[in-house]
Amino acid sequence: MPRSLRPSLRISAAVLALAAALATPVHANKLMDAMKDQLANSGIGNSLPAIGASTAGNAAGVIQYCVKNNYLNAASANGIKDKLLGMVTGQKPQQTGYANGAKGLLMGSDGQSLNLKGLSGKLKEKACDYVLKNATKLF
C-alpha cells in the first residue's frame, strides 16, 4: 500500500472506532476522553487543541464553520462568536486565525491543530461543541 494512503486509513479507522463508541450512551466527559484517545491513536495528536486567548479568533472562525455547516445552532453560537471577535478586533494574527477556523482548521494555543473536514459528522459535531464550550471560558 502506498505510504500516502496510510495516514488517511489510520484516521478512518479512528473515526470508525469513535463512531462505534458514540452509538452507546456515554457520559459527556468519557465521550471527550474517547474522542481524544481516538485522535491520539490516529496519529493526529495526543489531545484536542487547547482553546485560549491567543486563539480566540480561530475559535470564532471554527464556530462560524460549525454554524455554516449546521453542526451548531446559529442562535446560540453567534453571540459567543461575536464576543470572541470583539476581543480580537484589529489583530492581524487573530484575523488569520479566524480565516483558518472558518475553513474548518482548529488551531490550539498549545500548538496542536485539527482539520474538522477530515472528521465524520458526529465527530465534527463533538469538536464544534468542544470549541463552543471552551470559547465561553475566555470571557
Secondary structure as a PSIPRED ss2 file (coil, helix, strand):
# PSIPRED VFORMAT (PSIPRED V4.0)

   1 M C   1.000  0.000  0.000
   2 P C   1.000  0.000  0.000
   3 R H   0.000  1.000  0.000
   4 S H   0.000  1.000  0.000
   5 L H   0.000  1.000  0.000
   6 R H   0.000  1.000  0.000
   7 P H   0.000  1.000  0.000
   8 S H   0.000  1.000  0.000
   9 L H   0.000  1.000  0.000
  10 R H   0.000  1.000  0.000
  11 I H   0.000  1.000  0.000
  12 S H   0.000  1.000  0.000
  13 A H   0.000  1.000  0.000
  14 A H   0.000  1.000  0.000
  15 V H   0.000  1.000  0.000
  16 L H   0.000  1.000  0.000
  17 A H   0.000  1.000  0.000
  18 L H   0.000  1.000  0.000
  19 A H   0.000  1.000  0.000
  20 A H   0.000  1.000  0.000
  21 A H   0.000  1.000  0.000
  22 L H   0.000  1.000  0.000
  23 A C   1.000  0.000  0.000
  24 T C   1.000  0.000  0.000
  25 P C   1.000  0.000  0.000
  26 V C   1.000  0.000  0.000
  27 H C   1.000  0.000  0.000
  28 A H   0.000  1.000  0.000
  29 N H   0.000  1.000  0.000
  30 K H   0.000  1.000  0.000
  31 L H   0.000  1.000  0.000
  32 M H   0.000  1.000  0.000
  33 D H   0.000  1.000  0.000
  34 A H   0.000  1.000  0.000
  35 M H   0.000  1.000  0.000
  36 K H   0.000  1.000  0.000
  37 D H   0.000  1.000  0.000
  38 Q H   0.000  1.000  0.000
  39 L H   0.000  1.000  0.000
  40 A H   0.000  1.000  0.000
  41 N H   0.000  1.000  0.000
  42 S C   1.000  0.000  0.000
  43 G C   1.000  0.000  0.000
  44 I C   1.000  0.000  0.000
  45 G C   1.000  0.000  0.000
  46 N C   1.000  0.000  0.000
  47 S C   1.000  0.000  0.000
  48 L C   1.000  0.000  0.000
  49 P C   1.000  0.000  0.000
  50 A C   1.000  0.000  0.000
  51 I C   1.000  0.000  0.000
  52 G C   1.000  0.000  0.000
  53 A H   0.000  1.000  0.000
  54 S H   0.000  1.000  0.000
  55 T H   0.000  1.000  0.000
  56 A H   0.000  1.000  0.000
  57 G H   0.000  1.000  0.000
  58 N H   0.000  1.000  0.000
  59 A H   0.000  1.000  0.000
  60 A H   0.000  1.000  0.000
  61 G H   0.000  1.000  0.000
  62 V H   0.000  1.000  0.000
  63 I H   0.000  1.000  0.000
  64 Q H   0.000  1.000  0.000
  65 Y H   0.000  1.000  0.000
  66 C H   0.000  1.000  0.000
  67 V H   0.000  1.000  0.000
  68 K H   0.000  1.000  0.000
  69 N C   1.000  0.000  0.000
  70 N C   1.000  0.000  0.000
  71 Y C   1.000  0.000  0.000
  72 L C   1.000  0.000  0.000
  73 N C   1.000  0.000  0.000
  74 A H   0.000  1.000  0.000
  75 A H   0.000  1.000  0.000
  76 S H   0.000  1.000  0.000
  77 A H   0.000  1.000  0.000
  78 N H   0.000  1.000  0.000
  79 G H   0.000  1.000  0.000
  80 I H   0.000  1.000  0.000
  81 K H   0.000  1.000  0.000
  82 D H   0.000  1.000  0.000
  83 K H   0.000  1.000  0.000
  84 L H   0.000  1.000  0.000
  85 L H   0.000  1.000  0.000
  86 G H   0.000  1.000  0.000
  87 M H   0.000  1.000  0.000
  88 V H   0.000  1.000  0.000
  89 T C   1.000  0.000  0.000
  90 G C   1.000  0.000  0.000
  91 Q C   1.000  0.000  0.000
  92 K H   0.000  1.000  0.000
  93 P H   0.000  1.000  0.000
  94 Q H   0.000  1.000  0.000
  95 Q H   0.000  1.000  0.000
  96 T H   0.000  1.000  0.000
  97 G H   0.000  1.000  0.000
  98 Y H   0.000  1.000  0.000
  99 A H   0.000  1.000  0.000
 100 N H   0.000  1.000  0.000
 101 G H   0.000  1.000  0.000
 102 A H   0.000  1.000  0.000
 103 K C   1.000  0.000  0.000
 104 G C   1.000  0.000  0.000
 105 L E   0.000  0.000  1.000
 106 L E   0.000  0.000  1.000
 107 M E   0.000  0.000  1.000
 108 G C   1.000  0.000  0.000
 109 S C   1.000  0.000  0.000
 110 D C   1.000  0.000  0.000
 111 G C   1.000  0.000  0.000
 112 Q C   1.000  0.000  0.000
 113 S E   0.000  0.000  1.000
 114 L E   0.000  0.000  1.000
 115 N E   0.000  0.000  1.000
 116 L H   0.000  1.000  0.000
 117 K H   0.000  1.000  0.000
 118 G H   0.000  1.000  0.000
 119 L C   1.000  0.000  0.000
 120 S C   1.000  0.000  0.000
 121 G H   0.000  1.000  0.000
 122 K H   0.000  1.000  0.000
 123 L H   0.000  1.000  0.000
 124 K H   0.000  1.000  0.000
 125 E H   0.000  1.000  0.000
 126 K H   0.000  1.000  0.000
 127 A H   0.000  1.000  0.000
 128 C H   0.000  1.000  0.000
 129 D H   0.000  1.000  0.000
 130 Y H   0.000  1.000  0.000
 131 V H   0.000  1.000  0.000
 132 L H   0.000  1.000  0.000
 133 K H   0.000  1.000  0.000
 134 N H   0.000  1.000  0.000
 135 A H   0.000  1.000  0.000
 136 T H   0.000  1.000  0.000
 137 K H   0.000  1.000  0.000
 138 L H   0.000  1.000  0.000
 139 F C   1.000  0.000  0.000
